[in-house]
Amino acid sequence: MKKIITLSLAAIVGLSANFNTKAATTLDDLLREVRNQEQLQQQVNAQRESEFRANKATQERKLRDARAKLAQAETTANNLQAQFQANELQLTELETELRAKQGNLGELFGVVRQAANGIQGDMGASIISAQYPGRDVLLSNLNDAGTPSMQELREFYVLLLQEMTEQGKTTSFTTDVVSKEGLTESETVTRIGAFNLLSGGEYLDYENGKISHLQVQPGAKVLDTISNYSGASAGGYGSLYVDPSKGGILRIQKLKVGLLERLTTVKYMGAAGIAVAVLLVIGLLIWLFSFVSLYFVTGPAISSQKKNSTPKNNPLGRIMKVYLANKNEDTENLELKLDEAVLKETPKIERGINLIKVIAAVGPLLGLLGTVTGMIDVFQSITLHGTGDPRIMADGISKALVTTVWGLICAIPLTLLHAVVAGKSKNIIHTLEEQSTGLMAQHEENNS
């Protein structure tokens, strides 16, 4: 094809050159020139046709080769299809033969897989796995395997037997334990059946394949039994609290909030609880001032003044000064002046005592106010979220009752402390009135 195009271009170039070099001057010359060009074109076309005929034979040969290869590929495909169908038929026959030979073993394998699937989660979370890790690998293999081997069946039997026997044993082993600070240390751990893990006088938690110390331990009553149990002699008996939920109850301890923590946490106290706590502190300070003043200042000073006839700077001494300053007055005027002196001393003695009583009365009212507002929030939560989760209501009610507790904490001690200082102040005032009456009697006696 390339050769034909080259010849055609050469002919056209030659004709153009002849045409340009030899211009026709007459019609005969022009006709002659056109005929020459037509002859040249016919020669070129004839050469192209001969080349096309030669190439046609080559293309036909290539087409025959391609058809032969296609026929060979179709034959191979048919053979493979026939072999595939034969293999499918043989596989079906083998599966039928396998089921027939298995017989009841197929049902046995199904039961094994079902049992392995059922206990896989429990086995991984079992406290016994803390001492024997990696036991769930066999269960995973049994779930994934189509037909378990005899060795796997024996290991599965041993695993179930181990789980049953270890539940009734108390053993100690050394393993890595995560401390409360997050550090991993090697410790000797005591396993109580499938219930609890103990170490260092504390309960341990086993979760996600790791043993760790509980961040929040049970109360002292429960922890004391660990030392008693650990100190029991070999073959002896010791009391110990165990978790029948295999660690579930102990994990709840992390969510448990003690009463002291509730009473000292701002989010539980609220504004009303904080106000009651402030009032309690103020009441205690006032009581402390009154107690020190009455029992260690005024009381001893009056007792000392009763034994001394020289007036000093104390309530009784000031009353005696009034008597000495007006002892020449008549009885009625002197009595009025002494009563006036006693009345002047009374507010100083009773200073702050009535305020303690008021705080003791206001504290429970503020606590009740906080409880009512907290219950309003609880009812609003019920309106928005319903009663599907009782924990929402329980937590809200718990927060509301904290203010009531603070009100009682404020009222009960302040009421008792108020009685202490109020009684002392009454005794002191009674002593002043008694001494005032004695002075009046002495004045009457002197006048007589």
C-alpha positions in Angstrom: 0.0 0.0 0.0 2.8 2.4 0.9 4.5 1.6 -2.5 1.3 2.4 -4.4 0.9 5.7 -2.7 4.5 6.6 -3.5 4.1 5.8 -7.2 0.9 7.8 -7.4 2.5 10.8 -5.9 5.5 10.4 -8.3 3.2 10.3 -11.3 1.2 13.3 -10.2 4.4 15.2 -9.5 5.8 14.3 -13.0 2.5 15.2 -14.7 2.5 18.5 -12.9 6.1 19.2 -13.9 5.4 18.4 -17.5 2.3 20.4 -17.5 4.1 23.4 -16.0 7.2 23.2 -18.3 5.2 22.6 -21.5 2.2 24.8 -21.6 -0.5 23.9 -24.2 -1.1 26.6 -26.9 -3.9 25.0 -28.9 -6.9 22.7 -28.3 -5.1 19.8 -30.0 -2.2 20.2 -27.6 -4.5 20.3 -24.7 -6.4 17.2 -25.8 -3.1 15.3 -26.3 -1.9 16.3 -22.9 -5.1 15.1 -21.2 -4.9 11.7 -23.0 -1.4 11.3 -21.9 -2.3 11.9 -18.3 -5.2 9.5 -18.6 -2.9 6.7 -19.8 -0.5 7.4 -16.9 -3.4 7.2 -14.4 -4.5 3.9 -15.9 -1.1 2.5 -15.5 -1.0 3.6 -11.8 -4.4 2.0 -11.2 -3.4 -1.2 -12.8 -0.3 -1.4 -10.6 -2.5 -0.8 -7.5 -4.9 -3.5 -8.5 -2.1 -6.1 -8.9 -0.8 -5.2 -5.5 -4.3 -5.5 -4.0 -4.7 -9.0 -5.5 -1.3 -10.1 -4.0 -2.3 -8.8 -0.6 -5.7 -10.5 -0.8 -4.0 -13.9 -0.7 -2.0 -12.9 2.4 -5.2 -11.7 4.2 -7.1 -14.9 3.3 -4.2 -17.0 4.7 -4.3 -15.0 8.0 -8.1 -15.4 8.1 -7.7 -19.2 7.7 -5.2 -19.2 10.6 -7.5 -17.2 12.8 -10.4 -19.5 12.1 -8.3 -22.5 12.9 -7.3 -21.0 16.2 -10.9 -20.2 17.0 -12.0 -23.7 16.3 -9.2 -25.1 18.5 -10.2 -22.7 21.4 -13.9 -23.7 21.1 -12.8 -27.4 21.2 -10.8 -26.7 24.4 -13.7 -24.8 26.0 -16.1 -27.6 25.2 -13.7 -30.1 26.8 -13.3 -27.9 29.9 -17.1 -27.5 30.2 -17.5 -31.2 30.0 -14.8 -31.7 32.6 -16.4 -29.1 34.9 -19.8 -30.8 34.7 -18.2 -34.1 35.4 -16.4 -32.7 38.4 -19.7 -31.1 39.6 -21.4 -34.5 39.3 -18.5 -36.2 41.1 -18.5 -33.6 43.9 -22.3 -34.0 44.4 -21.8 -37.8 44.6 -18.9 -37.4 47.1 -21.0 -35.0 49.3 -23.8 -37.5 49.2 -21.5 -40.3 50.1 -19.9 -38.1 52.9 -23.4 -37.4 54.5 -24.2 -41.1 54.2 -21.0 -42.1 56.0 -21.3 -39.4 58.6 -24.8 -40.5 59.6 -25.4 -39.1 63.2 -22.0 -37.5 63.3 -23.4 -34.5 61.3 -25.9 -33.9 64.1 -23.1 -34.2 66.6 -20.9 -31.7 64.8 -23.9 -29.3 64.7 -24.4 -29.6 68.5 -20.6 -29.1 69.0 -20.6 -25.9 66.9 -23.8 -24.6 68.7 -22.3 -25.3 72.1 -19.0 -23.7 71.2 -20.8 -20.6 69.9 -22.9 -20.4 73.0 -20.1 -20.5 75.5 -17.5 -18.5 73.6 -18.5 -15.2 75.1 -18.9 -16.6 78.6 -15.5 -18.4 78.4 -13.7 -15.3 77.3 -15.2 -13.3 80.2 -14.8 -16.0 82.8 -12.4 -15.3 85.7 -10.9 -18.7 85.1 -9.5 -17.4 81.8 -7.4 -15.0 83.8 -5.4 -18.0 84.9 -5.7 -19.9 81.6 -5.7 -17.3 78.8 -6.3 -18.1 75.2 -9.0 -20.7 75.8 -11.4 -19.0 73.4 -9.2 -19.7 70.4 -10.4 -23.3 70.3 -14.0 -22.2 70.4 -13.4 -19.9 67.4 -11.8 -22.7 65.4 -14.8 -24.9 66.2 -17.2 -22.2 65.0 -15.3 -21.7 61.8 -14.4 -25.3 60.9 -16.8 -27.3 58.8 -16.0 -30.7 60.3 -14.0 -30.6 63.5 -11.2 -33.2 64.0 -11.1 -35.7 66.7 -8.3 -33.7 68.4 -10.5 -30.6 68.5 -13.4 -32.6 69.9 -11.1 -34.0 72.7 -9.8 -30.5 73.5 -13.3 -29.2 73.6 -14.3 -31.9 76.1 -11.2 -31.1 78.2 -12.1 -27.4 78.1 -15.6 -27.9 79.4 -14.4 -30.3 82.1 -11.7 -27.7 83.1 -14.4 -25.0 83.4 -16.5 -27.1 85.7 -13.8 -28.4 87.9 -12.0 -25.0 88.3 -15.2 -23.4 89.5 -14.9 -25.2 92.8 -11.2 -24.5 93.4 -9.3 -21.7 95.1 -5.9 -21.3 93.6 -3.1 -18.7 93.5 -1.0 -17.8 90.5 1.4 -15.0 89.4 0.4 -12.7 86.5 0.5 -9.1 85.4 -2.0 -6.8 87.1 -2.8 -3.2 86.2 -2.6 -0.9 89.3 -5.0 2.0 90.0 -2.3 4.3 88.6 -2.3 2.4 85.3 1.1 0.6 85.9 1.4 -3.0 85.0 3.1 -5.1 87.8 3.5 -8.8 88.5 1.5 -9.8 91.5 0.3 -13.0 93.2 -3.4 -13.3 92.5 -5.8 -15.6 94.4 -8.8 -16.9 92.4 -12.0 -17.9 94.2 -13.6 -20.3 91.9 -15.3 -18.4 89.0 -16.4 -15.5 91.3 -13.6 -13.2 92.4 -9.9 -12.4 92.1 -8.0 -11.1 95.2 -4.6 -9.5 95.6 -3.1 -7.2 98.2 -6.2 -7.2 100.4 -8.4 -5.9 97.5 -10.7 -7.2 94.9 -9.5 -7.3 91.3 -11.5 -6.9 88.0 -11.0 -9.1 84.9 -12.3 -7.5 81.7 -11.1 -7.7 78.1 -8.4 -10.1 79.0 -6.7 -7.8 81.6 -6.6 -8.0 85.4 -6.8 -4.6 87.2 -7.4 -3.2 90.6 -10.9 -1.8 91.1 -10.8 2.0 91.3 -13.6 1.9 93.9 -13.4 -0.9 96.4 -16.3 -2.2 98.6 -16.7 -1.0 102.1 -14.4 -1.7 105.0 -16.8 -4.4 106.2 -16.3 -6.4 103.0 -12.5 -5.7 102.7 -11.9 -6.9 106.3 -13.0 -10.4 105.3 -10.2 -10.6 102.8 -7.5 -10.4 105.5 -9.4 -12.9 107.6 -9.7 -15.3 104.7 -6.1 -14.9 103.7 -5.0 -15.5 107.3 -6.9 -18.7 107.7 -4.7 -21.8 108.2 -4.3 -24.4 105.6 -7.4 -26.6 105.5 -9.2 -24.2 107.8 -12.2 -22.0 107.1 -12.6 -18.2 106.7 -15.5 -16.0 105.8 -15.3 -14.1 102.5 -17.8 -12.1 100.5 -18.0 -13.3 96.9 -19.7 -11.8 93.8 -22.3 -14.2 92.4 -22.4 -12.1 89.2 -18.7 -12.9 88.6 -17.6 -9.3 88.8 -20.7 -7.5 87.7 -21.7 -6.2 91.2 -18.1 -5.1 91.9 -18.0 -3.1 88.7 -21.1 -1.2 89.8 -19.1 0.1 92.7 -17.4 2.4 90.2 -20.7 4.1 89.6 -21.8 4.2 93.2 -21.7 7.6 94.8 -21.4 7.6 98.6 -23.5 9.9 100.9 -20.5 11.9 101.9 -19.6 12.5 98.3 -23.1 13.5 97.4 -23.2 15.9 100.4 -19.9 17.6 99.4 -20.3 17.7 95.6 -21.6 21.0 94.2 -23.7 19.4 91.4 -25.7 17.4 94.0 -26.0 20.2 96.6 -27.3 22.9 94.3 -27.9 26.5 95.3 -30.2 25.6 98.2 -27.7 23.1 99.6 -24.8 25.5 99.4 -26.9 28.2 101.1 -27.8 25.8 104.0 -24.2 24.8 104.3 -23.2 28.5 104.6 -25.9 29.1 107.2 -24.6 26.0 109.1 -21.1 27.4 109.2 -22.4 30.8 110.3 -24.5 29.2 113.1 -21.5 27.2 114.3 -19.3 30.2 114.5 -21.9 32.2 116.4 -22.4 29.3 118.8 -18.7 28.9 119.3 -18.4 32.6 120.1 -21.3 32.4 122.6 -20.0 29.2 124.1 -16.6 30.6 124.7 -18.0 33.9 126.0 -20.5 32.2 128.4 -18.4 29.3 129.7 -14.9 30.7 129.7 -15.4 34.5 130.1 -18.7 35.6 131.6 -19.5 32.6 133.7 -16.1 32.4 135.5 -16.0 36.2 136.0 -19.4 36.2 137.7 -18.5 33.2 139.9 -15.3 35.1 140.9 -17.3 38.3 141.5 -19.7 36.5 143.9 -16.8 35.9 146.2 -15.4 39.4 146.0 -17.1 42.6 147.3 -15.0 44.8 145.0 -16.8 45.4 141.7 -14.9 44.5 138.5 -15.7 44.7 134.8 -18.2 42.0 134.5 -22.1 41.9 134.5 -22.3 41.3 138.2 -19.6 43.8 139.0 -21.4 46.5 137.0 -24.7 45.7 138.9 -22.8 46.1 142.1 -21.4 49.4 140.9 -25.0 50.6 140.4 -25.9 49.4 143.9 -23.0 51.2 145.4 -23.7 54.4 143.5 -27.4 54.4 144.6 -27.3 52.7 148.0 -28.5 55.9 149.7 -31.7 55.9 147.6 -34.9 54.6 148.9 -35.8 51.0 148.3 -38.2 51.5 145.4 -35.7 53.7 143.4 -32.8 51.3 144.1 -34.9 48.3 143.0 -35.8 50.1 139.7 -32.1 51.0 139.1 -31.0 47.4 139.8 -33.7 46.0 137.5 -32.5 48.4 134.8 -28.9 47.3 135.2 -30.0 43.6 134.9 -32.0 44.4 131.8 -28.9 46.2 130.3 -26.7 43.2 130.8 -29.3 40.7 129.4 -28.9 41.5 125.7 -25.1 41.2 126.0 -25.4 37.8 127.6 -28.0 36.6 125.0 -26.2 38.1 122.0 -26.4 35.7 119.0 -28.3 33.0 120.8 -31.6 33.8 119.1 -29.9 34.0 115.8 -28.7 30.4 116.2 -32.3 29.4 116.8 -33.4 31.3 113.7 -30.8 29.6 111.5 -31.8 26.2 112.9 -35.4 26.9 111.8 -34.5 28.4 108.4 -32.1 25.6 107.4 -34.8 22.9 106.9 -37.0 25.3 105.1 -34.2 26.1 102.6 -33.6 22.3 102.2 -37.3 21.7 101.5 -37.2 24.5 98.9 -34.3 22.8 97.2 -36.1 19.4 97.3 -39.3 20.9 95.8 -37.3 22.6 92.9 -35.4 19.4 92.3 -38.7 17.4 92.1 -40.0 19.9 89.6 -36.9 19.2 87.4 -37.6 15.4 87.8 -41.1 15.8 86.6 -40.0 17.9 83.7 -37.6 15.1 82.7 -40.4 12.6 82.9 -42.5 14.9 80.7 -39.7 15.1 78.0 -38.3 11.6 78.1 -41.0 9.5 79.7 -40.5 6.8 82.4 -38.6 4.4 80.2 -35.3 4.7 82.2 -35.9 4.7 86.0 -32.3 5.8 86.5 -33.0 9.3 85.2 -35.8 9.7 87.9 -33.7 8.1 90.6 -30.7 10.3 90.1 -32.9 13.4 90.0 -34.8 12.5 93.2 -31.5 11.7 94.9 -30.2 15.2 94.0 -33.4 16.7 95.3 -33.2 14.9 98.6 -29.6 16.0 99.2 -30.8 19.5 100.1 -33.3 18.0 102.6 -30.4 16.2 104.3 -28.4 19.4 104.5 -31.4 21.1 106.1 -31.6 18.4 108.7 -27.8 18.5 109.2 -28.2 22.2 109.8 -31.2 22.0 112.1 -30.4 19.1 114.4 -26.9 20.1 115.7 -27.8 23.8 115.9 -30.9 23.0 117.9 -28.9 21.0 120.4 -26.2 23.6 120.6 -28.7 26.4 121.0 -30.1 24.6 124.0 -26.6 24.4 125.5 -25.8 28.2 125.3 -29.4 29.2 125.9 -29.5 27.2 129.2 -26.1 28.8 130.2 -27.3 32.3 129.5 -30.5 31.7 131.5 -28.4 30.5 134.4 -26.2 33.6 134.2 -29.3 35.9 134.1 -30.9 34.0 136.9 -27.7 34.5 138.9 -27.7 38.3 138.2 -31.4 38.5 139.3 -30.6 36.5 142.4 -27.6 38.7 143.3 -29.7 41.8 142.6 -32.4 40.6 144.9 -29.8 39.8 147.5 -28.4 43.4 147.3 -32.0 44.7 147.8 -32.3 42.5 150.9 -29.0 43.8 152.2 -30.2 47.4 151.6 -33.4 46.8 153.5 -31.5 45.2 156.3 -29.1 48.1 156.5 -31.9 50.6 156.5 -33.7 48.8 159.2 
